[in-house]
Amino acid sequence: MVQSPEEVRPGVAPLPAQGIQAVRADRVSVKSFTFSFALGIFLLVELILLGSLTAFSFISLKETARQLEMGYSERGREIALSLSASAISTDTKAMAKLSAIFGGVVNKNQYLEGERPITEIFVLRKDGRVLAHSDISHVTVRTREAANEISARYNNEFYHSSLFYEANNVQQQNLEKPEGIFHGKNSFIVDSLMSSDVHYSTDFSLALKETDPRTKKEKSYATLHVVMNRLGEYYYLSAILNKYLLLFAIVFLAGFLVTGIILFAFFLRARSIQREWKNALTYLWENEVIKSEVAHGFQALSGKLSEIEKRVNQPPALTAHRPQNEILDAILLENASAPLNNR
């Protein structure tokens, strides 16, 4: 029978306290799963999941922004080329009809009040007059004063630069972003997704040609301008970004589930290792107890043999004289050969 640690006799080397406690415990607690360990696993899982999602989202949004920019430029060029075919006649009735067409194109799509994907469309004559405009109030009115026949807003080098290009050659020029446009919650993030050379609005312009009756050569008499903004791109990217933010929240919560599964797997493995460790400690402790008992038995047997050897080799001790008071009761026997008279 294996003795408990309390029954080990003196003189036997005691076992380590940790091993004894591990053997005596009915249930061994898993020491490795501390709060710091669980927190570290959780942070590692969240870092991997959210980091991967962030990289994927950024690359995806950048590619989406690039595709939207390509579509934006292509659409502006197509609208400018299609409308240039209508701006052939320069009489007043034709320009009035053209202004109505421009207004219908501009007002076709509207996101918010005053915010449309196409800001304005107009025809600017090279002498500074606005022949047709999507907003009829910007059309130059003929007056007696020559100064009033020139548009103060559009008569500048920026808008006249297309006069020097060939027909059907659309020029694309960026305009500064007006104040108070697109104040969304994610406007800063959306701006960072756009290219650094991308502005809010773009002027797509091309030269309108007419044939000189004298020289029979074409010359530029006006420019057609289609001013578009990237409001659609901003709203589209903002909508996608909101979906990715929702996906971030879902992935973050999923990190708790993944962490729980990993910790549970580690827990089961740790319990198996601890059972093996406990069995190993028990086996080691039993071997130590058996060795201690055998050593103690040999020590006891050696002591007995030494005691027997001392008794065998020791000479017998002399019989001690009895005390005098025991001799008083003795009977004196006289020798029979003594003379009778002496009795």
N, C-alpha and C positions, 0 to 999 in steps of 0.2 A: 504493500500500500504506500502510495506517495504521500509524503508528509507535506503539510502546508508550510508556508514560509515562517509561521510563528513557531513551529515545532522543531525547527532546525536547532540542533544542540550547539552549545558554545564551543568555540574552537573551529567551527566550520565557517569558511568565508561566505558572507551573505551575498545574495544576488543583487544586481543593480536595482535601484528603486523603480525606475521606469519600466523595466521588464516585469517586476512584481505587480505593479499597478495595472499593466496591460493584461496580465494573466488573470488577476482577480476581478477585473471589470466584466460584467455580464454583457454589456453593450459598449463597444468601443466607438466613441464619437469620432467623426471624420474631421481631423484637425486642419487638413489642407484647404477645406472650403471655407475660408474666412471671408469677411466682407470685402477686404481689399482685393482678394483673388477674384471674387464674383464681379466686382466693379471693373477690374482690369479686363476680364473677358467681355463684359458688356461694352466698354469703350472700344475695345478692339473690333468687335462685331459691328458696332455703329460706324466706326471709322471706315471699315471695308465697304459696308453697304452704302453709306451716304457718300463716301468718296467716289465710289464707282458711279453712283447715280449722278453726282455733280459733274464728273468728267463727261459722262454720256450726254447729260442735258446741255452742257455748255457747247459741246461739239455739234449736237443736233440743232440747237438754236442758232448757232453761227452759220451753219449750212442753210437753215431755213431763211435767215436774214439775207444770205447771199442770193438764194433763189428768188426771194421776193424783190430784191434790188434789180436783178436781171429782168424779171417780169415787168417791173415798174418802168424801166427804161424802154423796153420794147413796146409797152402800151402807149407811152407818151409819143414815141416816134410814129406809131401807127395812127393815132388820133390826128397828129399834126399833118401827116401825109393825106389822110382821107378828107380832112377839112379844106386842105389847100385846093382841092379840085373844085370846091364850091365857090371859092373866092376869085372868080375870073372877071366878072363884070364889076365895074367900079361906080355904076350909077347909084343914085340915092335909094331907089326902091330895092335894088339888089342888096345893098348894104344893110337896109332895114330888115329885109328877110333873113340875111345872114346873121344879124344880131339876135334874131329870134331863135335861129338854129343853135347858135352858141349858148344862149340862155337855157335852152332845153337840155343840151349836153351837160352843162354845169350843174343844173338843178336835178338831174336824174337821180343821183345818189347823194344822200345826206346822212352823216352819222349823228352829229349834234347840231344845234342851232349855230349857223355861221361857219360850220366846219364841213367841208366837202372834199372828196378826193381830187376833184379838178377845181382849182381856185377861180380861174378866169381864162377866157379865150378872147383874143382881139386881133384886129388887123391894124397895123401902124404904118401909115404912109411915110416915105422917107423925108417929107417936109415937116414931119412932127404931128400931123393930124391923125386922130383915131377914127378910122372909117367905120369899123364895126366892133361891138363889144358885147360880151355876155350880159353886162350890166349897162343898160341903155343910157344911164346917166353919165357914163364915161365917154360917150361918143362926142367928138368935137363938133360944136355947133358953129355954122358959118355966121360970122358977124362982119360988120364993116371994119372993125379993128383987127389988124393982122395978128396982133399979139394974142387975141383970144382964140385964134384958129390953130394954135400950137398947144399941144398937151404938155403941161409942166411936169407931169408925173412920168411919162414914157419917152419924152423926147430927150434921150441921152445916148451915150455911146454904147451902153450895155445892151439896150434893146435894138439899136441900129446895126449891131455887129454882123448880123446875118445877111445884110445886103451884099456883102462881098463874097458870098459863097454861091456855088452853083445851085441850080434848081434841084429840088427833091433831096437836098443835102441838109438833113436836120441837125441843128446845133443844140447841144445840151449844156445849159449853164445853171449853176446852183444859186439859189437865193437864200438869204439869211432867214432863220426861223423867227417868225413874229412873236411878240410877247403875249403871254397868256394862252398859249396853245398847248393842248395836251398836258394837263396837270393831273396825271394819273399817279396811283400809288407806286407803280413799278416803272415810272418814266426813266429814272436814273439807270436801272438795270437794263431796260430796253435800249436806251441810248448807248450803253456800253457794248451791246451786241451789234450795233450798226457799225459800219466802217467809219474810220476817222475822217475820211473825206466826204462823207455823206451829210448833206444838209437837209433841212426840213422840206423846202420847196425847190422845184426845178423848172426852168423855163425852156421848153422845147420850141425852137423857132426855125423857120426856113424862109427863104426869099421867094417872093411872088414876082414872076417875070411877065413882061409884056413886050410885044414886038414893036420896035421903032419903025414907023412907016417910012422914014427917010432912008435909014441905013439897013432896014430889014433884019436887024439884029435884036436879040432879046436883051433886055436890061431890067434891072430890079426897080420896081416902083413902090413896093411895100414889103412888110414882113408879117408873117402869121405867127402868133405866139399862143402856145398852150401851156399855161402855168399849172403844174400839178404839185400836190404835196404828198408826203409819205404818211399821211394820217392812217390809211388802211394798213400799212405795214406795222405801224406802232400798235394799233389796236389788235391786230392779229398776233403779233409777238407777245403782247401783254396777256392775251387770252391763253396762249400756249404756256406762258410762264406761270400763270395761276394754276393751270393743270399740273405742271411740274411741282409746284409748291405743295399741292394736295398729295401728289405722289410721294414727295419727301416726307410728309406727315405719316403716310401709310407705311413707308419703308422704316421710318423711325420706330413706329409701334411694332412692326414685324421684327425689329431687332431684339425686343424683349422676348419674343417667342423663340427666336433662334438661340439667344443666350440661355434661355431656360432648357432647351433641348441639349445644348452642349454641356451645361453644368450637370444635368441629369445623367448624361453619358459618363462624364468624369466621376460623378458620385458612385455610379454602379461599379466602374472600374476600380475606384479607390476602395470601395467596400470589399471587393474581391481580393485586392492586394493586402488589405488589412487582415482579412481572414487568414491568408497565407502567412502573413507576418506574425499573427497571434499563434498559429499552429507552430511556427518555427520557434517562437519564444517559449511556448509550452514544452516543446520537445527539448529545447536547450535547458530549461529549468529542471525538467525531470532528470535529465542526464546529470546535471550538477547535484541534484539531491541524492541520486543513486551513488554518485562518486563520493559525496560527503558521508553517506551512510556506510559505504564500504570502508572508507578511511577511518571512520569512527569505530567500526567493528574491529578492524585490524588493530587500532590503538587499544581497544578494550581487551582483545585477546592477547596482545603483547603484554599488557599490564598483568593479566592473570598468569601468563607463563612466567613472567619475572617474579611474581609473588610465590608461585610454586617452587621455582628454582631456589629462591632464598630460603624457603622452609626446608628443602631437601639438603642443602649444603650447610645449614646451621647446626652445630653440635648440640646434643640434648642437654638441657640445663640440669644442674644438681638439685636433688630433692631438698627442699627446705625443711629444717627442724621444726617440729611442732611446738607450739607454745608450752610452757611449763605447767600450766593449769591442766592440760590434758594428761600429763604423766602421773598426777596424784591419784588417779583411780586405778592405776596398774597394780597387779598382784605380784608380789615378790615370790619367786620360786627358788627354794634353796637347793643346793646340790645334794644328791642322795648320798654321796660318799662322805659327807661331813659327819663327824662324831655326834652321837645323840646328845651328849651332854652339852653339846654346843647349841642344841635347838632351843 
